[in-house]
Amino acid sequence: MAKQLTDRILEYLEKHGETNSLDLANEFQEDHQKIIGAIKSLETVDDLITVKPISKKKWEITAEGEYIIEHGSHEVAIYNAIPDEGISQAELMKSVPYAKVGFSKAMVAGWINLDKSGTSPIVRKKAPFIVDTIQTHLKDISNIPENIKTEYKKRKLLQEVVIKIMHLEKGPNFSIKIEKLEADLTSDLLTNGSWKNKKFKPYNFEALGAAIQIGSLHPLLKVRHEFRKIFLEMGFTEMPTNNFVENSFWNFDALFQPQQHPARDAHDTFFVSEPRVSTKFPMDYLEKVKKVHSKGGYGSLGYRYDWKLEEAQKNLLRTHTTAVSARVLRKLMQEGEFKPVKYFSIDRVFRNETLDATHLAEFHQVEGVIADYGLTLGDLIGTLYEFFKKLGITQLQFKPAYNPYTEPSMEIFCYHNGLEKWIEIGNSGMFRPEMVLPMDLPPDVNVIAWGLSLERPTMIKYGLNNIRDLVGPKVDMEMVRTNPLCRLEK
């Protein structure tokens, strides 16, 4: 069918010399888009025809305009619905379609008036007779003045439509017969020598190959891979972090965080409704934790409150991976004699945060833990400078902070060039004796630790100012496909 249509177009062009796609559609009684497709097919043959795109504007009557042609304008309908003695405004507005527009236009035209002297407004005719000019205009839009057309367009009675058409003329190699061009030089053409009399399609050596449908690594995964390499290069061992659901004992109590702490409130923590509680705990360790909370120990007065098991049993979505660090440190002492260790983890945590440019309710925490004899705050600061230098981040500031399970504690800030301000990227400190000594670690062993967000360093490396451009439903998938490799300065 397409070939027949192209032949008909060529024959018409041979006879008339020039034409356009709209005239061809009317001539052949074919859909205009079908004519456009046939013309584009002819354009692929070199110099067969010359095509120039042109635009043509025309006015069309809308569905509301068609209604007026059949039933009259809205203001006329309002006028005709008013009896000689008048009618209440409320009743009139229910009597005809498009009553609100018709009433307004009839009032502006001076055809009706509104009497508000009584208990309810009464509408009466003001003009003795009227002429429905709008209906007359719409029945013959070719005679409507341009300024009136604009007014009708505002009322959505007319719409201006732009039609894109193609103007056709004969090309230098015009012919009513199209010779099929060969696409490939086959062995048969070479063997019988017929290639000498064939015409071949020109090769487009600049054409790009078909895009391969493959997956793309998200920027977070690329930065996570680099973080992991840095930890491994620094001699750290990765901790298992496969339990998103944790209980309050390991998430809070084991970290010497009191049961009345605000972080345990539902406004800060996502609690799990099923299963709601955990029942299996290392009882000897639990008793030590209970004692240091309620009565103190190891040189500490504790919090001096009535520690409750039912509070420790509550299940939740872990708020930090420090719960994993607590499990691993206790397991270390269960295996026998203490030996210095370096641990790290990178995984997801959950907090009931208010979303903004730098906060999410679900994010990744990068945690480093070092346990050794005689560690000091100077060791922690030096390790942090070395760690962040490998990330390519050298502008660091430390601010004293409070954590229930570290003392001293420091918040870590770095300068974000995109936001042009200092932003918090992590927290750090030395684990308190009340946390590590119940695990049976030697008294002269100190544990330094730090945790930071994976998302914020990723924002810095990729120049993103809003964390929701990195994670969530607003992420640009093209950015994910085309973002470069993460290269951290080591």
N, C-alpha and C positions, 0 to 999 in steps of 0.2 A: 504493500500500500504506500509506504514512504517513497519507494522508487518511482511509482506511478505519479505521485504528487510532485516530485522533483522534475520529472519529465514535463509535466503540465506547466510548471513554473517557467522552465526554459523555453517551451514553445510560446508561452504568453509573452515572455521577454523578447523573443525573436521577432514577434509580430509588432509589439508596441515600443520597443527600445528601452523603456524604463517603466517602473511601477513601484508600488510599496506593498508591504505585508497586509495592511488593512484593506486595500483595494482587492488584493488577491483573495483574502478571506471572504469578502463579499461576492467576488466573481465565482469562486469555486464552492461557495456555501460550506466552508470548512471552519473549524475552530481556529481563532487567531494564533493561539499557542502552537497548534499543529503546523501552521504555515511557518512560524518562526523556527521550529525544529527542522523543517525541510530546508529552509534557507541556510541555516547553520551547517547542515550536511553538505550543501553545495559550496559553502565557503572553504571547505577542506581541500577542494580541488584548486590548485594554484591558478590564479588569474582568470578563473572561469567567469566570475561575476565580481562586481564591486558593490560593497554594502556600506551604507552610511546610516547610523542610528539617529533618529529624530524623535522628538516628543511632541505630542498633540494634546491640548487641553479641551475638555468638553464638560458641559453641565449635565447632570443627571438628577432626576427627581427621586427623593428618598421615599421610604415606606410611608412616612407621615405625610409627605407631599401627595402621594397617590391617594391617601385617605381623603385629603382636602379636595382633590379633583372629583372624587365620587360623592362626598357628603357635604362639601362646602367648608369654608374656613372655620376655625374654632370660635372666633369672635362673632361670626354670623350665626353659628349654632347657639351661642349664648343669647344673642339678641332675639332670635326666633323662639327661644324657649320661654321668654318673658310674656305673660298675658297682659292685657291692657290694664288690669287693676294692680299689677305688680306681683312679686313673689318674694318670699323670704330668701335671704342669701344662702342659708344652709341648704334649703330645698333645691335651689337653683344649681348649686355646686354638685349635687348628686344626679342631676337630670341629664347631663350630656357628657360625653368623653372629652378629655383635654379641657375640662371646665376652668381650671386654675389659669392656664395660659389665655384661654378665650376671654375670661372675665377681665383680666389685666389689660389685654389689648383693646377690648370694647370700651373700657373706662378711659384709656388714653385717647382713643378715637373720638370720644365724646358721644358715643351712641347710647350710653346708659348712665344712670346716676344711682347713688346709694343713699337711702334715707335712713338715718340713725336716730330719728326722734322718738321712735317707739321702743318697746321692750326688746325687739329683735330687729336687726337691719333688714330693710325692704329694698329690693332692686326694681327700678322702673325704667321703661324706655324713655329716652330723651330725644333721639332723632326720629322724625316722622317716617323716614324710609332710609334704606342703606343699599349699597351696591357691593357685591362680593368681588372686589378687584383681584384679590389673591387667587381665587379659583380661576378667574379669567386668565391671569398671567401664567399660572402653572399648566393650563391647557395648551399654551403655545409659548414655550420658554425661549424660543428664538427671538421673540419681540420684547422680552423683558429688558429694560435698561440695566446697565452694568451695576450702577449703585443700588438698584432694587435687588439684583441678584445677590449682592453682598449681604443685604439685610435678610433675605430669605435663607442664605447660608447660615447666618447666625441663629436663625430660628430652626435650623436643621430640616428645612423643607427642600433645599437644593444642596447638592454636593458637587465640588469640582473634582473631576477625575483626570489624571494624567495618563495618557496611553502612550507607551513606548512602541514605536513602529520602526520598520527597516525600509529604507529607500534602496531600490535595486537598479543597477545599470549593467550593461554588458561589459565584461572584462576583456583584456587583450587577447586571451585565449578562449574566447567564448565559442561554444558549440552546443548544439542541442543533444548531442550524443556524448555521454560521459564514458571515457575509457577507464576501466578499473586499473588502478595502480597496484603493482606488486609490493607486498610488505616484506618478503623474505627472499633472499637469493638461495634457492633450493638446489639440491644435487641434480634433480631432473633438468632444471633450467641450464645448469652448467654442462650436463652431459650432451643434450641435444642442441646446444648453442642458441636456444630460443631467447636467452637473456638479452641478446643483442638487439632484439626488436621490442623489448618490453620497457615500460616506464615504471620506475620505482618511486615509492613514497620517500620523501627526504627524511633522513634520520635527524632527530633532535638530540645532539650530543650533550646539551645542557640540561636535559630533563632529569629530574630527581627520581630515584628509585622509589618503589612503593614502601611506605612506612611499615616497619615490622611491628606487629602488635605484641609488645612485651610489657612486663611489669616495670615499675620504676620505684627506686628506693626513696622513701620520704626523707626530707632533711634531718628529722630527728634520728632516724636509723643511721644515717651517715655520721652524724656527730657522736651518737652512742658507740659506734664502731671505733671511732678515734679515741673516745674516752677509755674504752676497754683496753685498747692497745697501750695507752699511757700507763694505766694501772699495772698491766702485765709487765711492761718495761721497767717499772719501778719496783718490781718484785712482789706484787700483791697477789692474793689468791681470791677467786670469785666465790661469794657466798650463795647458797641456794635461796631463791626468792619466789618460789612458786605458790605461795599461799597468800592470796589477796585477802581472804577472810582470816582475821586474827581474833584472839580473845583479849579482853581488857587487861588480863594479868600480864601477858607478854608485851602488849602495846603500851601499857601505862605503869602497872604496879612494879614490874621487874626493873623499870627505869627510874624508880623512886619518885614517881609522879603521884601526888596524893589523890585520893578518891573524890575530894571536893574540888579538884582543879577544874577551871572553866573549859578546858579542852575536852573534858568528858561530857559536856553538854551536847544535846542533839543539834544545837545550832552550829557546832563546830565539827561534829563527828557523825558519820553515817552508821547507824546501828542496824544489825541484821535481825529480821523478825523470825526467820526460820532457816536453820536452827538458831534459837535465841541465845542459848547458853552452851558453854563447854563444861565438861565434867572431869577430864583427865588432866592432872597436873603432877609434877614432881613434888611430892608432899614435903620432903625434907627441905627442899629449897623454898617452897611456898611458906613454910613456917618461919624461915629466916627473913623472908621479905616482909611477912606480916609483922614480925617483931621489930624490925628496923623502922617500919612505918608507925607503929602504934606506941612503941616504948623507946626506940632509939637503939644505938649500938655503934661500935667501931668509932667511938669518940663523938658521936652525934646524938642529939636529943630526940631525933625523929620528929614526927608531926604531932604526936600525942593525941590521936583520935582512935575511935573504935573501928578498926579495919574490918570490912565485911567481905566474906567470900562471894556472896551473890553478886556484888558489884564487879569483882574480878572475873566472874564467869561470863559476863555479857560479851556476845560476839559482835564484831564490827568490821567494816572495811578499813584496813590498816591505814593509819594517818601518817606513818613514816616507816622507812625500812630499818630504823634503829631497833625495832622489835626483832628483826632478823639478827642484828648484831648481838643482842642480848642472848638469844638462843645459841648462837655459834660460840660465844665466849664461855658460856656455861658448859657446852659440850666439850670444849677444849680441855677444861679441868677434869671432866669425867673420864677423859681418855688417859689421864695419868699426870706425870710431872709437867709443869709449865715450861713452854718454850716460846720465845718471842715470835710474834705473828704479825702479818699485814693482811687485812681483808678488805674487799670492796664489793659493792653491789650496785646495780642499775636497774630499777624496775618501777612499776607504777604504784602510786599511793593516792589516797582519796581524802579530801577535806571539804566540808560544807562552806566553801568560800563564796563571796560575792564576785561575780565575773566582771573583770575590767581588762584594761590593756596589758596588764602583767600578771593576772591571776586567773587560774582555772580551778574547777572543782575536782578535776582528775588530771594528774600530771606525773612526771617521772622524777624520782629522787636518785641522785648519785651520791653514794656514801663511801667514805674511806675510814678505816679503823686500824690503828697501830697499837699493839700492846707490847711493852718492853720494860726493862728495869730502868728506873731513874729518869723517865721522860719528863720534860718541863714544857712550860708555855712557849719558850723559845724554840723548842723542837717543832711544836705545832705550827708556829708562824713561818718558820723556815720551810717546812714541808709544804705549806699552802702556797708560798711564793714559788717554789719549784714546780708544784703541780700546775698552777695556773699559768706559769710561764710556758709550759708545754702546750697549753691551750691557745697561746698567743695573746693572753690577757696579762698585761703588766701593770695597769693602773688599778691598784687595790687599796682599799681602806678597811680598817678593822674598828669595830665599835663595841664597847662592853655591853653585854646583854645578860638576861636571866634565862636559864633553862633549869628545870627541876633535876635533871640528871647529869649536868656538867657544871663544873666550877673550877677555874674561871671559864666564862663563856664569851664568845665573840661572834657578832654578825659580820658577814663578809660582803663588802660592796665593791662594785667595779663601775667604771664610767661607760655609759652607753652613748655612743656618738650620734645615733639616730634620734634618740629621745633627748639628747643633750642634757643629761642629768645622771647622777649616781643612782644606781638601782641595787637593791639587795639581791645577791645571787646565792647566798648560802648561810649556813650557821656552823659554828664549830665550838670546841671546848675540850676539857679533860673530864672524863667520866668520874663522877663522885665516888668516894669510898663506899657510901651507902648502897651504891648500885653494884660495884664490882666485888667487894669483899664477901657479900653473901654467896657469890659464885665460887668462893674458895680460891680466888687469885691471891698470890703472895702479897703481903702488905707493901713491899717495896716495888711492886709493879704498877706502873701508871698506864692508862689507856687514853690516847688522844684520838679525836674523831672529828669529821666534818661531813656535812651534807649540803648538796646544792641541787638546784633545779636543772634538769636537762634542757627544758624549753628556753630558759632565758639566755644561756650561752649560745644556743642555736639561733635565737633572734639576733644576737650581736654579730655572729659570724655571717649571717645571711642578710643583715640590714633590714630586719622587720621591726616595725614599731608597735605592732599590736599582736599579742599572742594568739588572738582568734584568727589571724591570717595564717597561722601555723598549724593549729589544731581546731577541729570542729567543722560545722557544716558550711562555713564561709571560705574554706580553703580553696584556692585556685588550683585545679588539677593540672593546668598547664605549667604552673610553677613547679609542681612536684616532678613533672616529666622532664623539665628543662633545667632545673637548678644544677649548678656545678658540683663537683666533688668537694667534700669538706677537707681542706688542707690546713691542719693546725701547725703553727710554727713550733718545732721541737728543738 
